[in-house]
């Protein structure tokens, strides 16, 4: 169980006190927050603790662990993976089995840590699950280097610049205990005020309550987090999402259904106007999706009727996939597929992640082939679906990926992809793999740094407020959503100095990034375009393996609330 910072301190006090009371040798410090243990090192020696010194928090610490500077800890360990926690004068290791990597991944890391002026941030990623997600760390590191190169670091005490080091935690989907362990490390050892995503599947259901309790900001993306936690007011200023959420995915999916799929299905199956189409919505059973499901049901229209009216007539049905679990070993896939197939839907809307959606699509097709169209999360990166579609144009036309994002033609998006490919030649490539994951991550770092700058002068008389997650988040909500618009034609990096200068004067700014701009809504969501994509055929994928998706040309505009590009739908070619 992950404990809060305060609870962890109290528990540590009790356990270590018992150890010393029993004269056991394993305890490295007595962390007692109810009383002082020492005022000088002699007090520790008088207790018979000959190998300890009195630390800044007046506890007895093993001499080997005692420190005054980061450099002492790094030199003792022989590697730049340690810092000195000056609150307790103790060396702490930044890396663990779950969090093995520090950014930057270069010799600058040793320099930054030895400087003593360092801000530690967290990163939760799943690079072992899908190689394209390596773009997440690559883009954060690229943005990190932009600020270091242009600004020399972020504001610090006494006019000093601080460097940023990120601790990257890595685990595959469904490893929820690893998530809890890594968040415990980031919050209670690293003491980060910010953790960047992604948080896949049901991870956000675990991560958000922990973040709220410990005042740590989460910045990530994905419809499973977006509008689905709106009912929790404590998330405001804590949870930020600059990718896609229900407010984009729902209207995009609904208009795709009404304006594209229903006419296509009626034409292909030669249905009369009074013959209804049936829609099946498959949910995962995770409460994190309730906001998405509710909004979908409340706004969906087909057969000239609402979803509620279609439900009464038997033309709308929901199926529960059951608790989130690895679909490769779950019988839920077969059970749910058989139930959906028995219903004989014309459209299947899948509301959970592609790791589950792809096996379910294939199982439905085994039982009920060649009829249903599928609206599902981004899934073309999964070879199983690519193999199933192959060169079959009919199958290609029945799998529709709805997501939020940027038009590939956007110059800032293209520039970032080029930079990622050239800076990380062994990393993911292409407008999809490098760009779709990399661009929102790149912007996450930028907007967070701007929030930290704004928070630095947010206190009385332009003094810094404590660097907590909620303070940084509130600075982002109040200082990045109005004011002068910055969109330098040379790219986001060229806006760093003018934007930070403005923020440090207490002024506001809106900043264009590689994915979207900084106009967060009141809940911390950013509106992107709604995109409709589909798989390329096997022949086209072979020509460009980095881009198995193709943009259809259909875009949902959240401003006009219309789906555009209906006369140029490449996915129906």
C-alpha positions as CSV (number, residue, x, y, z in Angstrom):
1,X,0.0,0.0,0.0
2,X,1.3,3.4,-0.9
3,X,1.4,5.8,2.0
4,X,1.4,9.6,1.9
5,X,4.4,11.6,2.8
6,X,3.1,12.5,6.3
7,X,2.0,8.9,7.1
8,X,5.2,7.5,5.8
9,X,7.2,9.7,8.2
10,X,5.2,8.6,11.2
11,X,5.4,4.9,10.3
12,X,9.1,5.3,9.8
13,X,9.5,6.8,13.2
14,X,7.7,3.9,14.9
15,X,9.5,1.1,13.1
16,X,13.0,2.6,13.6
17,X,12.3,3.4,17.2
18,X,11.4,-0.3,17.8
19,X,14.6,-1.4,16.0
20,X,16.8,0.8,18.1
21,X,14.9,-0.1,21.3
22,X,15.6,-3.7,20.6
23,X,19.3,-2.9,19.7
24,X,18.9,-4.3,16.3
25,X,21.5,-3.2,13.8
26,X,19.4,-2.8,10.6
27,X,18.0,0.7,11.2
28,X,19.9,3.5,9.6
29,X,18.0,6.3,11.3
30,X,15.4,7.1,13.9
31,X,12.8,9.2,12.2
32,X,10.8,10.5,15.1
33,X,8.6,13.5,14.4
34,X,7.1,13.6,17.9
35,X,10.4,14.5,19.7
36,X,14.0,15.4,18.9
37,X,16.6,12.7,19.2
38,X,19.6,14.9,19.2
39,X,20.8,18.4,19.0
40,X,24.4,17.5,18.4
41,X,26.4,14.4,17.4
42,X,27.5,13.7,21.0
43,X,23.8,13.0,21.8
44,X,23.9,10.1,19.3
45,X,27.2,8.8,20.8
46,X,25.7,9.0,24.3
47,X,23.0,6.7,23.0
48,X,25.7,4.2,22.1
49,X,25.3,4.8,18.4
50,X,29.0,5.2,17.6
51,X,28.6,5.2,13.8
52,X,26.0,8.0,13.6
53,X,25.8,11.8,13.4
54,X,23.0,14.2,14.3
55,X,21.3,15.3,11.1
56,X,19.4,18.5,10.2
57,X,16.1,17.0,11.3
58,X,17.7,16.1,14.7
59,X,17.8,12.4,14.1
60,X,20.7,10.0,14.3
61,X,21.9,9.0,10.9
62,X,24.6,6.5,10.0
63,X,27.8,8.3,9.2
64,X,28.1,6.6,5.9
65,X,24.7,7.9,4.8
66,X,25.2,11.4,6.2
67,X,25.7,14.1,3.6
68,X,25.8,17.8,3.1
69,X,26.0,17.9,-0.8
70,X,24.8,15.8,-3.7
71,X,28.5,15.4,-4.8
72,X,29.3,13.5,-1.6
73,X,26.6,10.9,-2.4
74,X,27.6,10.6,-6.0
75,X,31.3,10.2,-5.2
76,X,30.6,7.5,-2.6
77,X,28.4,5.5,-5.0
78,X,30.6,6.1,-8.0
79,X,27.5,7.0,-10.2
80,X,25.3,10.0,-10.8
81,X,22.1,8.4,-9.4
82,X,22.1,9.9,-5.9
83,X,21.2,13.1,-4.2
84,X,21.5,14.4,-0.7
85,X,18.2,14.9,1.0
86,X,19.2,18.0,2.9
87,X,16.0,17.8,5.1
88,X,17.5,14.8,6.8
89,X,21.2,15.0,5.6
90,X,20.9,11.5,4.0
91,X,21.9,10.2,0.6
92,X,19.0,8.8,-1.4
93,X,19.1,6.7,-4.5
94,X,17.0,8.1,-7.4
95,X,16.8,4.8,-9.4
96,X,15.1,1.6,-8.5
97,X,14.1,-1.6,-10.4
98,X,10.8,0.1,-11.4
99,X,12.4,3.5,-12.1
100,X,15.8,2.6,-13.8
101,X,16.4,5.7,-15.9
102,X,17.3,9.3,-15.3
103,X,16.9,12.1,-17.9
104,X,19.0,13.6,-19.4
105,X,20.6,10.4,-20.6
106,X,24.0,12.2,-21.2
107,X,27.0,13.4,-19.3
108,X,25.0,16.5,-18.4
109,X,23.3,14.4,-15.7
110,X,26.3,14.4,-13.5
111,X,26.7,18.1,-13.9
112,X,23.1,18.8,-13.1
113,X,23.1,16.7,-9.9
114,X,26.4,18.1,-8.6
115,X,25.2,21.6,-9.1
116,X,22.9,21.2,-6.0
117,X,20.3,23.4,-7.7
118,X,18.1,20.7,-9.1
119,X,14.4,20.1,-9.5
120,X,13.4,16.4,-9.7
121,X,10.4,15.5,-11.8
122,X,8.8,12.1,-12.4
123,X,7.9,10.1,-15.5
124,X,5.6,7.1,-15.6
125,X,5.9,5.3,-19.0
126,X,5.5,1.9,-20.5
127,X,8.3,1.5,-23.0
128,X,8.3,-2.3,-22.8
129,X,4.7,-2.5,-23.9
130,X,4.9,-0.7,-27.2
131,X,8.1,0.6,-28.7
132,X,6.4,3.8,-30.0
133,X,5.9,5.0,-26.5
134,X,9.7,5.5,-26.3
135,X,8.9,8.8,-28.0
136,X,7.3,9.9,-24.8
137,X,10.7,10.0,-23.0
138,X,12.5,11.2,-26.1
139,X,10.2,14.2,-26.5
140,X,10.4,15.1,-22.8
141,X,14.2,15.0,-22.9
142,X,14.3,17.1,-26.1
143,X,12.1,19.7,-24.5
144,X,14.2,19.6,-21.4
145,X,17.3,20.3,-23.5
146,X,15.5,23.3,-25.2
147,X,15.0,25.0,-21.8
148,X,18.5,24.2,-20.6
149,X,20.1,25.5,-23.9
150,X,18.0,28.6,-24.2
151,X,17.4,29.6,-20.6
152,X,20.2,27.9,-18.8
153,X,17.8,26.4,-16.3
154,X,14.7,27.5,-14.4
155,X,14.5,30.1,-11.7
156,X,16.1,29.3,-8.3
157,X,16.9,30.8,-5.0
158,X,19.2,33.9,-4.9
159,X,19.0,34.4,-8.6
160,X,20.6,31.0,-9.3
161,X,19.4,28.8,-12.1
162,X,18.2,25.3,-11.4
163,X,18.5,22.2,-13.6
164,X,15.8,19.6,-14.1
165,X,16.4,15.9,-13.8
166,X,13.6,13.4,-14.5
167,X,13.3,10.0,-12.9
168,X,11.7,7.6,-15.4
169,X,9.6,4.7,-14.2
170,X,8.9,1.9,-16.6
171,X,6.4,-1.0,-16.5
172,X,4.1,-2.8,-18.8
173,X,0.3,-2.6,-18.8
174,X,-1.6,-4.3,-16.0
175,X,1.4,-4.1,-13.6
176,X,-0.6,-2.1,-11.1
177,X,1.5,-3.0,-8.2
178,X,4.6,-1.7,-10.0
179,X,2.7,1.5,-10.6
180,X,2.0,1.8,-6.8
181,X,5.6,1.1,-6.0
182,X,7.0,3.5,-8.5
183,X,4.7,6.3,-7.4
184,X,5.7,5.7,-3.8
185,X,9.3,6.2,-4.9
186,X,8.6,9.3,-6.9
187,X,6.5,10.9,-4.1
188,X,8.3,9.9,-0.9
189,X,11.9,9.5,-2.0
190,X,12.3,11.7,-5.1
191,X,9.7,14.1,-3.7
192,X,8.6,15.3,-7.1
193,X,5.8,17.8,-7.5
194,X,5.0,16.7,-11.0
195,X,4.7,13.3,-12.7
196,X,4.3,13.1,-16.5
197,X,2.2,10.3,-18.1
198,X,1.2,8.2,-20.0
199,X,-1.1,6.3,-17.5
200,X,-2.5,3.5,-19.6
201,X,-5.7,1.4,-19.0
202,X,-6.9,1.7,-15.4
203,X,-3.7,3.2,-14.1
204,X,-5.2,6.6,-13.7
205,X,-7.9,5.2,-11.3
206,X,-5.0,4.3,-9.1
207,X,-2.7,7.2,-9.7
208,X,-5.1,10.1,-9.3
209,X,-6.2,9.5,-5.6
210,X,-2.5,9.1,-4.7
211,X,-1.6,12.3,-6.5
212,X,-4.4,14.3,-4.8
213,X,-3.5,13.0,-1.3
214,X,0.2,14.0,-1.8
215,X,-0.4,17.3,-3.8
216,X,1.5,16.0,-6.9
217,X,0.5,17.2,-10.4
218,X,-0.2,14.6,-13.1
219,X,0.2,15.7,-16.7
220,X,-0.8,13.1,-19.2
221,X,-3.2,12.4,-22.1
222,X,-5.9,9.9,-23.2
223,X,-9.7,9.6,-23.1
224,X,-9.6,7.3,-20.1
225,X,-8.6,10.2,-17.9
226,X,-9.9,13.3,-19.6
227,X,-13.6,14.0,-18.8
228,X,-14.0,10.8,-16.9
229,X,-12.8,12.3,-13.5
230,X,-14.7,15.5,-13.8
231,X,-17.0,14.7,-10.9
232,X,-14.0,14.8,-8.5
233,X,-13.4,18.5,-7.7
234,X,-10.1,17.7,-6.1
235,X,-8.6,16.9,-9.5
236,X,-8.7,20.6,-10.5
237,X,-5.1,21.9,-10.6
238,X,-3.8,18.3,-10.1
239,X,-4.7,16.5,-13.3
240,X,-3.9,17.9,-16.7
241,X,-4.5,16.3,-20.1
242,X,-3.3,17.7,-23.4
243,X,-4.2,14.8,-25.6
244,X,-7.7,13.5,-26.2
245,X,-10.7,13.3,-23.9
246,X,-14.4,12.6,-24.0
247,X,-15.2,16.2,-25.1
248,X,-13.4,15.4,-28.4
249,X,-13.8,11.6,-28.8
250,X,-17.5,11.5,-28.2
251,X,-18.6,14.1,-30.8
252,X,-16.1,12.8,-33.3
253,X,-17.4,9.2,-32.9
254,X,-21.0,10.3,-33.0
255,X,-20.6,12.3,-36.2
256,X,-18.5,9.5,-37.8
257,X,-21.4,7.1,-37.0
258,X,-24.2,9.4,-38.3
259,X,-22.4,11.0,-41.3
260,X,-20.2,8.3,-42.6
261,X,-20.8,4.8,-41.2
262,X,-24.6,4.7,-41.3
263,X,-24.8,5.9,-44.9
264,X,-22.0,3.5,-45.9
265,X,-23.7,0.5,-44.1
266,X,-27.1,1.3,-45.7
267,X,-25.5,1.4,-49.1
268,X,-23.4,-1.7,-48.7
269,X,-26.2,-3.8,-47.2
270,X,-28.9,-2.2,-49.4
271,X,-31.0,-1.4,-46.3
272,X,-34.3,0.5,-46.7
273,X,-34.8,3.7,-44.8
274,X,-37.1,2.1,-42.3
275,X,-34.6,-0.8,-41.7
276,X,-32.6,0.0,-38.5
277,X,-28.9,-0.4,-37.9
278,X,-27.8,-1.8,-34.5
279,X,-25.0,-0.4,-32.4
280,X,-23.2,-2.3,-29.7
281,X,-21.1,-0.4,-27.1
282,X,-18.5,-2.5,-25.3
283,X,-17.2,-1.2,-22.0
284,X,-14.4,-2.5,-19.8
285,X,-16.2,-2.3,-16.4
286,X,-13.8,0.4,-15.3
287,X,-15.5,3.3,-13.5
288,X,-12.9,5.6,-15.1
289,X,-14.9,5.3,-18.4
290,X,-18.3,6.3,-17.0
291,X,-18.0,9.9,-18.1
292,X,-17.2,8.8,-21.7
293,X,-20.0,6.2,-21.8
294,X,-22.6,8.6,-20.3
295,X,-21.7,11.4,-22.8
296,X,-21.7,8.9,-25.7
297,X,-25.2,7.6,-24.7
298,X,-26.6,11.1,-24.2
299,X,-25.5,12.5,-27.6
300,X,-25.5,9.6,-30.0
301,X,-28.0,9.6,-32.9
302,X,-28.7,7.1,-35.7
303,X,-31.8,5.7,-37.4
304,X,-33.0,9.3,-36.9
305,X,-33.3,8.6,-33.1
306,X,-31.4,9.1,-30.0
307,X,-29.4,6.3,-28.3
308,X,-32.1,6.1,-25.6
309,X,-34.9,5.7,-28.3
310,X,-32.8,3.1,-30.1
311,X,-32.3,1.3,-26.8
312,X,-36.1,1.0,-26.4
313,X,-36.4,-0.5,-29.9
314,X,-33.6,-3.0,-29.3
315,X,-31.1,-1.2,-31.6
316,X,-28.7,-0.1,-28.9
317,X,-27.0,-2.5,-26.5
318,X,-24.1,-2.2,-24.0
319,X,-21.8,-5.1,-23.2
320,X,-19.5,-5.2,-20.2
321,X,-16.1,-6.6,-20.8
322,X,-15.5,-7.1,-17.1
323,X,-12.7,-5.9,-14.9
324,X,-9.5,-4.7,-16.7
325,X,-7.2,-7.7,-17.2
326,X,-4.7,-8.8,-19.6
327,X,-6.7,-9.9,-22.6
328,X,-4.1,-12.5,-23.7
329,X,-5.1,-14.6,-20.7
330,X,-8.6,-13.5,-20.1
331,X,-11.7,-15.6,-21.0
332,X,-13.6,-12.3,-21.0
333,X,-12.5,-11.9,-24.7
334,X,-14.3,-15.0,-25.9
335,X,-17.4,-14.5,-23.6
336,X,-17.9,-10.9,-24.7
337,X,-17.2,-11.6,-28.3
338,X,-19.9,-14.3,-28.4
339,X,-22.4,-12.1,-26.8
340,X,-21.7,-9.2,-29.2
341,X,-21.8,-11.6,-32.2
342,X,-25.2,-13.0,-31.1
343,X,-26.6,-9.4,-31.1
344,X,-25.4,-9.0,-34.7
345,X,-24.5,-5.3,-34.6
346,X,-23.7,-3.2,-37.6
347,X,-21.4,-0.9,-35.5
348,X,-19.3,-1.8,-32.5
349,X,-18.0,1.0,-30.3
350,X,-15.1,-0.1,-28.1
351,X,-14.4,2.3,-25.2
352,X,-11.2,0.8,-23.8
353,X,-7.6,0.6,-24.8
354,X,-6.3,-1.1,-27.9
355,X,-4.6,-3.8,-25.9
356,X,-8.0,-5.2,-25.2
357,X,-9.8,-3.9,-28.2
358,X,-7.8,-5.8,-30.8
359,X,-8.3,-9.3,-29.4
360,X,-12.0,-8.6,-29.0
361,X,-12.3,-7.4,-32.6
362,X,-10.6,-10.5,-33.9
363,X,-12.8,-12.8,-31.7
364,X,-16.0,-11.0,-32.8
365,X,-15.0,-11.5,-36.5
366,X,-14.4,-15.2,-35.9
367,X,-18.0,-15.6,-34.7
368,X,-19.7,-12.9,-36.8
369,X,-17.5,-12.1,-39.8
370,X,-17.6,-9.4,-42.5
371,X,-20.4,-7.2,-41.2
372,X,-19.6,-4.9,-38.3
373,X,-17.7,-1.6,-38.4
374,X,-15.6,-0.8,-35.4
375,X,-14.9,2.5,-33.8
376,X,-12.0,2.0,-31.4
377,X,-9.0,3.7,-29.8
378,X,-5.6,3.9,-31.7
379,X,-4.8,0.4,-32.6
380,X,-2.9,0.3,-35.9
381,X,0.4,-0.1,-34.0
382,X,-0.6,-3.7,-33.1
383,X,0.7,-6.2,-35.6
384,X,-2.3,-8.6,-34.9
385,X,-4.7,-6.1,-36.5
386,X,-2.3,-5.3,-39.3
387,X,-2.2,-9.0,-40.1
388,X,-5.9,-9.4,-40.0
389,X,-6.6,-6.5,-42.3
390,X,-3.7,-7.4,-44.7
391,X,-4.7,-6.5,-48.2
392,X,-8.4,-6.8,-47.6
393,X,-9.9,-3.4,-48.6
394,X,-13.3,-4.4,-47.0
395,X,-11.7,-5.0,-43.6
396,X,-9.7,-1.8,-43.9
397,X,-12.9,0.1,-44.5
398,X,-14.5,-1.4,-41.3
399,X,-11.9,-0.4,-38.7
400,X,-12.0,3.2,-37.7
401,X,-9.7,4.8,-35.2
402,X,-11.0,7.9,-33.4
403,X,-8.5,10.0,-31.5
404,X,-7.5,13.6,-30.8
405,X,-4.5,15.2,-32.3
406,X,-2.9,17.3,-34.9
407,X,-3.1,17.4,-38.7
408,X,0.0,15.9,-40.1
409,X,0.3,19.1,-42.3
410,X,1.0,21.3,-39.2
411,X,4.5,22.7,-39.5
412,X,5.4,22.6,-35.8
413,X,4.3,19.0,-35.7
414,X,6.4,18.1,-38.7
415,X,9.4,20.0,-37.3
416,X,9.2,18.1,-34.0
417,X,9.0,14.8,-35.8
418,X,12.2,15.7,-37.8
419,X,14.0,16.7,-34.6
420,X,13.0,13.5,-32.8
421,X,14.2,11.4,-35.7
422,X,17.5,13.1,-36.1
423,X,18.2,13.4,-32.4
424,X,17.2,9.8,-31.6
425,X,18.1,7.8,-34.8
426,X,17.4,4.5,-33.0
427,X,14.0,5.7,-31.6
428,X,10.5,5.6,-33.1
429,X,10.1,7.3,-36.5
430,X,7.3,8.7,-38.6
431,X,4.4,11.1,-38.2
432,X,2.5,8.5,-36.1
433,X,5.1,6.8,-33.9
434,X,7.4,9.7,-33.3
435,X,4.9,12.5,-33.6
436,X,1.6,11.3,-32.1
437,X,3.2,10.2,-28.9
438,X,6.1,12.7,-28.9
439,X,4.2,15.9,-29.7
440,X,1.9,16.0,-26.6
441,X,4.8,14.9,-24.4
442,X,6.9,17.7,-25.7
443,X,4.2,20.2,-25.0
444,X,3.6,18.7,-21.5
445,X,7.2,19.7,-20.5
446,X,6.9,23.2,-22.0
447,X,3.6,24.0,-20.3
448,X,4.8,22.6,-17.0
449,X,8.0,24.7,-17.2
450,X,5.9,27.8,-17.9
451,X,3.7,26.9,-14.9
452,X,6.8,26.7,-12.7
453,X,8.0,30.1,-13.9
454,X,4.6,31.6,-13.2
455,X,4.5,30.1,-9.7
456,X,7.9,31.6,-9.0
457,X,6.3,35.1,-8.7
458,X,2.8,34.0,-7.6
459,X,3.2,34.8,-3.9
460,X,3.0,38.1,-2.0
461,X,5.1,40.8,-3.6
462,X,6.1,38.6,-6.4
463,X,7.7,35.9,-4.3
464,X,7.6,32.2,-5.0
465,X,4.8,30.0,-3.7
466,X,5.8,26.5,-2.5
467,X,6.5,24.3,-5.5
468,X,3.7,21.9,-5.0
469,X,1.7,20.2,-7.7
470,X,-1.5,22.2,-7.1
471,X,0.4,25.5,-7.0
472,X,2.1,24.7,-10.3
473,X,-1.2,23.5,-11.7
474,X,-3.1,26.6,-10.6
475,X,-0.4,28.8,-12.2
476,X,-0.9,26.9,-15.5
477,X,-4.7,27.4,-15.3
478,X,-4.5,31.1,-14.5
479,X,-1.4,32.3,-16.5
480,X,-1.4,30.2,-19.7
481,X,-5.0,30.6,-20.8
482,X,-5.2,34.3,-21.7
483,X,-3.0,37.2,-22.8
484,X,-0.6,37.6,-25.7
485,X,-0.6,34.6,-28.2
486,X,2.9,33.2,-28.9
487,X,3.3,31.2,-32.1
488,X,6.8,31.7,-33.4
489,X,7.0,30.5,-37.0
490,X,10.5,29.1,-36.2
491,X,9.0,26.7,-33.6
492,X,8.0,26.6,-29.9
493,X,11.6,26.8,-28.6
494,X,11.9,30.4,-30.0
495,X,9.1,31.5,-27.7
496,X,10.8,30.4,-24.5
497,X,12.6,33.6,-23.5
498,X,9.7,36.0,-24.4
499,X,7.2,33.8,-22.7
500,X,9.2,33.2,-19.5
501,X,10.1,36.9,-19.3
502,X,6.4,37.8,-19.4
503,X,5.4,35.2,-16.8
504,X,8.1,36.3,-14.4
505,X,6.6,39.8,-14.6
506,X,3.3,38.3,-13.4
507,X,1.7,38.6,-16.8
508,X,-0.2,35.9,-18.8
509,X,0.4,34.2,-22.2
510,X,-1.1,31.7,-24.5
511,X,1.6,29.5,-26.1
512,X,1.3,27.4,-29.3
513,X,3.1,24.0,-28.9
514,X,3.7,21.2,-31.3
515,X,0.4,19.5,-30.6
516,X,-2.0,22.2,-29.3
517,X,-1.8,25.5,-27.4
518,X,-2.0,26.2,-23.7
519,X,-5.6,27.2,-23.4
520,X,-6.7,24.7,-20.7
521,X,-10.3,24.5,-19.7
522,X,-11.2,24.9,-16.0
523,X,-10.6,21.2,-15.5
524,X,-7.1,21.1,-17.0
525,X,-8.0,19.6,-20.4
526,X,-6.8,21.0,-23.7
527,X,-9.0,20.8,-26.8
528,X,-7.4,19.1,-29.8
529,X,-8.9,18.3,-33.1
530,X,-10.8,15.1,-33.4
531,X,-9.1,12.8,-35.9
532,X,-10.5,9.8,-37.8
533,X,-7.8,7.3,-39.0
534,X,-7.7,3.9,-40.5
535,X,-5.1,1.2,-41.3
536,X,-3.2,1.2,-44.5
537,X,-3.1,-2.0,-46.5
538,X,-0.2,-4.4,-46.0
539,X,1.3,-3.2,-49.3
540,X,1.3,0.4,-48.2
541,X,2.6,-0.4,-44.7
542,X,5.5,-2.3,-46.3
543,X,6.5,0.9,-48.1
544,X,6.5,2.9,-44.8
545,X,6.4,0.8,-41.7
546,X,6.7,3.8,-39.4
547,X,3.2,5.0,-40.5
548,X,0.7,2.1,-40.6
549,X,-2.1,4.7,-39.9
550,X,-3.5,7.0,-42.5
551,X,-5.4,10.2,-41.7
552,X,-8.8,10.0,-43.4
553,X,-9.1,13.7,-43.9
554,X,-12.0,13.8,-41.5
555,X,-11.4,16.3,-38.6
556,X,-13.8,17.3,-35.8
557,X,-13.4,21.0,-35.1
558,X,-14.3,21.6,-31.4
559,X,-14.9,25.3,-32.2
560,X,-17.5,24.8,-34.9
561,X,-18.5,21.3,-33.5
562,X,-18.6,20.0,-37.1
563,X,-16.9,17.0,-38.8
564,X,-15.1,18.3,-41.8
565,X,-13.6,16.6,-44.9
566,X,-16.6,14.4,-45.7
567,X,-15.9,14.8,-49.4
568,X,-12.3,13.7,-49.0
569,X,-12.5,10.5,-46.9
570,X,-9.4,8.5,-47.9
571,X,-10.4,5.6,-45.7
572,X,-13.2,4.7,-48.1
573,X,-10.9,4.6,-51.1
